[in-house]
């Protein structure tokens, strides 16, 4: 149990998406990534999850199926309205 509590957690930051809030979501997500790095690292590690305007999902810049996210992050923070 103690090993689980000491493990670095991965927080996925979901940002982008189609629609009129794409740019706002990118900015808010970027701000949250900065916050995690400055205030929660190393206990939490941010993982950028970008959804482009064609609804293609990317993790750390590489295309990924959304169904594979549970293998890459422990929790997700959504900045897409």
C-alpha positions in Angstrom: 0.0 0.0 0.0 2.8 2.5 0.9 4.4 1.8 -2.5 1.1 2.9 -4.2 1.0 6.1 -2.1 4.6 7.1 -3.1 4.1 6.4 -6.8 4.3 9.4 -9.1 0.8 9.9 -10.5 0.2 10.9 -14.2 -2.5 13.6 -14.7 -3.7 13.9 -18.2 -4.6 17.4 -19.3 -7.3 17.2 -22.0 -7.3 20.3 -24.2 -8.2 21.4 -27.7 -11.1 19.8 -29.5 -13.3 21.1 -32.3 -15.6 24.1 -32.1 -15.2 27.7 -31.1 -13.4 27.1 -27.8 -10.3 25.4 -29.2 -7.9 28.2 -28.6 -9.3 28.9 -25.1 -9.0 25.3 -24.2 -5.4 25.2 -25.4 -4.5 28.2 -23.3 -6.3 27.0 -20.1 -4.8 23.5 -20.5 -1.3 25.0 -21.0 -1.8 27.1 -17.8 -2.9 24.0 -15.9 0.2 22.0 -17.1 2.4 24.9 -15.9 0.6 24.9 -12.5 1.1 21.1 -12.1 4.8 21.4 -13.0 5.4 24.4 -10.6 3.2 23.2 -7.7 2.6 19.4 -7.8 5.6 17.9 -9.5 7.1 15.4 -8.7 4.1 13.8 -7.0 2.0 14.5 -10.1 3.4 14.5 -13.7 1.3 16.3 -16.4 0.6 14.4 -19.6 -0.6 16.6 -22.5 -3.7 15.1 -24.2 -4.4 17.2 -27.3 -7.5 16.8 -29.4 -7.1 18.5 -32.8 -9.8 20.3 -34.7 -10.5 17.1 -36.6 -11.1 15.2 -33.3 -7.8 13.2 -33.6 -6.4 12.6 -30.1 -2.7 13.0 -29.3 -0.7 12.1 -26.2 2.7 13.8 -25.9 2.4 14.8 -29.6 1.6 11.4 -31.0 -1.8 10.2 -32.3 -3.6 7.8 -29.9 -6.9 6.1 -29.6 -8.9 7.5 -26.6 -9.5 3.9 -25.4 -5.8 3.6 -24.7 -5.7 6.6 -22.3 -6.1 4.5 -19.1 -2.7 3.0 -19.9 -1.1 6.4 -20.1 -2.7 8.4 -17.3 -4.1 7.9 -13.8 -6.6 10.8 -13.9 -7.7 13.4 -16.5 -8.3 17.1 -16.1 -10.7 18.3 -18.8 -10.3 21.8 -20.3 -12.5 21.2 -23.3 -16.0 22.8 -22.7 
